[in-house]
Amino acid sequence: MATETSSANEVAADDYVVIGLATCFVKKDNKLHPVKIVEPIPSAALEAILKGIPTSYEMAVATTVGAVWSNETPQAPSEFPAEAQFCDEFSFRLQATARSYRSRPVAKEHLAPGAIKTDFNFSTERKRMLNADRTVSTEDNVKQHSHTHKVL
């Protein structure tokens, strides 16, 4: 994944990224179980979180792509708990996140490389469900006016 090519879409090992530790939930046996998730935080999301919106992130670490992706294997920052799991599509999301900071360099000023931030407005009031079932019913349909499809 990390290369030294000059292609605009390729990410390099020294590209800046922010990795977050989020508390998400899994529904099992009709009970919610908390799960710690390691995931990249894109620049726009970081800027919103830093403005104080409630977030599921407990902690964030500013680092490089090479520090969290080595030999085609994800590496969690040492500050994160051992039981933390990587998010789905970690590699893809890591690359997209690195490109978001490359396209918006001012976002790098919020956290210096190597910095750890823990004073977010952490909240689990709105639960982030990882295995939520989406059931669509006829009641979800938008009711249209009776004349919508008539030629007048």
Buried (B, 14 or more C-beta within 10 A) or exposed (E): BBEEEEEEEBBBBEBBBBBBBBBBBEBEEEEEEEBBBBBBBBBEBBBEBBEEEEBBBBBBBBBBBBBBBEEEEBBBBEEBEEEBBBBEEBBEBBBBBBBBBBEBEEBBEBBEBEEEBEEBEBEBEEBBEBEEEEEEEEEEEEEEEEEEEEEE
